[in-house]
Amino acid sequence: MRDITYPPVILTARMLFKVLGMKFQMSGTEHIPRTGGAILAANHIGYVDFIFDGFAAQPSGRLVRFMAKKDAFDHKISGPIMRSLHHISVDRDNGQASYDQAVEYARNGEIVGIFPEATISRSFEIKELKTGAVRMAAEAGVPLIPMVTWGTQLLKTKDHPSDMKGRGKTIGLHVGAPLEVTGEDPVAETARLREAMTALLDKAIADYPISPEGKWWAPARHGGTAPTPEQAKKLDEEELIARAARRAAKKAE
């Protein structure tokens, strides 16, 4: 796959992060294969996660093709960029097409990045995962690699003011050992993936230079003040109801 845009985008991002004094904590990057396909399953705590997740593959000299909402591809500015980076558009009304494209990419030796939680976690814990990541890896015959990002919620996430300057922020990128999956029991194998991601999350929080105690951006389980998973689920449900109401009102106009 020919990449003209990706390398200069990475170089520009590196220079910007350096100017902003951003720091990176990275572990397990050796688990990203130097050749061959893989599915990289990452947590989702902020709107800019995919910008940073790909850096975990840089030590292995790899580029990650992320699955992202169709809206990003439809935008007049971000759309051409997303397509030039060979990311995968996800249309929720036609999910099979994006699934098939991801499997094809992985079979052809690409690393495909996916957020199996589907939506941002307001609790900053690992939410219940969709089985798509497991099924993709099994169908493509490639390893499933768990990953956790930490710190991106400080830049832009749900229900909190944005701080996109990111000056002096630390971003944690932690990769786990590849999981071999067969797809024979996607639910059980997805549970294994969630366990691996939860262990990585605990490591990310423990290694982070700022204590989570009393912080809005940390899970309640770690002493933070973020909503519990149960509270976050209720907020997600309320958001869906409100979104449906807005769509209905717009149609009625």
N, C-alpha and C positions, 0 to 999 in steps of 0.2 A: 504494500500500500504506500503510495507516494505521499510524503509529507513535506509541504512547502511552508505552511503556516505554523505548524506546531513548534519546531525548534526556536524560531524567533520569539514566539509567544512565551515560551519557557524562559528564555534568556531575559526578556523584558520583565517578566514577573520576578525573577531572581534579583535583578537590579533594583526593582521597586521595593521588594522586601528588605533588601540591605539598607536602602535609603531610610526606610521607616524603622530600622532597628529591630526588625522582627527576628525572633529566635525559633529554632526548630529542635524538638526532641524526637529522635527516631530510633526505633528498635525493630528487629525482625525483618529488615528490608532484604536480607539474604534469602528470604522465602519467596521473593518474587523471581520467577524463572527467567533466565537470560534468553531463552528461546522457547518457542511453543506457546500455545494458547492457555488461557486460564480465565476463571471468573473471579473477580475481586469484589467481595461483598463487604461493604462499609456501612457504618452507622450513619445516622442523619440527624445532626443537631443544629444545623444552620443553613442559610441560603447559599453560602459560598463554599460548601464542603468540597465540591468537585474540583474547585480551583486548586485546593491544597492536596487532595488525596493522590493525585497523579504524581506528586513529588516523591512518594514512597517507592515508586518504580524507577526513579532516576538512577539510584546506585546500580541497578541492573541494566541500565541503558534502554529501558522500555518506555513505550508510550501507552497510555490507557485510553480506551474508547468508552466514554461514559454514556449510559442510558439516561436521557433527560427529557423533561416534559416537552411536548410538541410546541408549547407557547414560546419557548426559547428559540426554536427554529423558525417560527413564524414572524418573529420580531425583525424589523428592517435592519437593525444594527447587529444584534447577536446572532441572527439566523445565518448569514453568510459565514461568520466565524465558526459557529458550531459545525456547519457542514464541511468547512475546510479542514477541521480537526478530525473529521470522520467519526464524530460522536453519533449516537443512535437516537432518533426521535421516537418518543413514546406517546402514542395516541391512545388514550384510555378507551376510546370507542372502537379501536381496532388493535388491541394489545397483541394479537397473534403475530401480526406483521413485524413488530419490533422484537418480539421473542425470537422469531425465526431468523431475523437479521443478526441478533446477538449470538445465536448458536452458530450461524455461518461464519461470523467473525472469529469466534473462538476456535472453530475447526480449522480455520485458515491461519492459525498461529497468533491471533491478536489477543491482548488482555482486555477483557470487557469489565468495566466498572459498573456495579449495580448497588442500589440502596434498597435492600430487601424489606426495610420497614415501610417503604413507600412514601411516608410523610415524615416531617420533622418531629422529633420526640420532644415534647414540652417538658417531660420529666428528666430529660437527658440520660435516662436509662435506655437499655436496649428494648424496644417494643417487641410485640409479637411479630414474627417475620413471615412474609409470604414465601411460598415454596418455590417460586420461580428460579432463584439462584441455584438451588440444588438441582432442579430439573434441567436447567440449561447446561450446567457442568456435566451432568450425567449423559445427556443427549450428545453433547459435543465431545465427550470422552476426555475432558481436561480437569485438572485439579480445581478445587474450590478453596479460595484463600480468604480467611477472615481478616478484617482490618478495622481499626478504630481510630477516629480522629478526635482530638480534644483541643478546645480553645477557640474553635471557629464560631461558637455561639456568642463569643464576646464581640464579634464583628457585626453579625446580622443574623437574628433569629426571630422566632415568633414572639409577640407580646412584649418586646423590649426595644428601646431605642437602638438605632444602629450606630456603630463606630467604625466605619469602613476605612478610616485612616490606619487603624491597626498599629499605631506607633508603640513600639516596645512590647508588643504582645508576643506570647509564646504559643506555638502550635505544636501539639503532640501528634505524631503519626506512628502507630504501632501495628505491626503486621504479625499474624500468627502462622503457625505451621499449616501447610496445605492439608485439606481434608479430601480423602478419596471417597467419592459418592457413587452409588450405583443407580439411584432413582427408583429402586424397588419399593422403598418406603420413604417418600419425600417428607412426610410429616416428622418421622423420627430423625431423619438426617438433618432436617431444618432445626430441630431441637438441639442437635449436636452443634450446629453452626451458632445458634444463639448462646449456648453455653461458652463456646470459644470466644465469641465477641464480648460477652459479659466479663470474662476473665481479663481480656485485653483492656476493657473499660476500667476495671478496678486498678490495673497497672498504670494506665494513663493518668488517673486521678492521683494515685499514690506518688507518681514521679513528677507531677506538675509542681512548678516552683511556688505556687500560691496555695495556701490551705483552703480546702473547700468549706470549712466551717463557717456557717452563716451567710454563704454567698448565694445569690439568686441563680447563678449559672451552674450550681452543683446539685446532684441528686439528694433528696431528703435522706436516703440511706447512708450517705456519706457526710451528713451533717449540714447539707445545704438547705436552702429554702425553696427550691424548685417544687412544683406540684408533684405529689406522689403519682405513680403510674395510674392509679385508679382515678385520681383527680384530673390527670392529663387526659385520660380517655373520655371523661365527661366533657371537658373543654373541646376536645376534637369533635365529639358528637354535636355539641352546640354550634360549632363552626360550620359543620356540614348542613345543619338545619337552616342556619342563617344564609348560607350560600345558595341553598335551594330556593329559599324565599326570594332572594334578590333576582335569581334567574327567572322565577315565575313572574315577578313584578315587571321585569324588563320585557318579557314576552307579551304581557298584558298591555303594555304601552302602545 
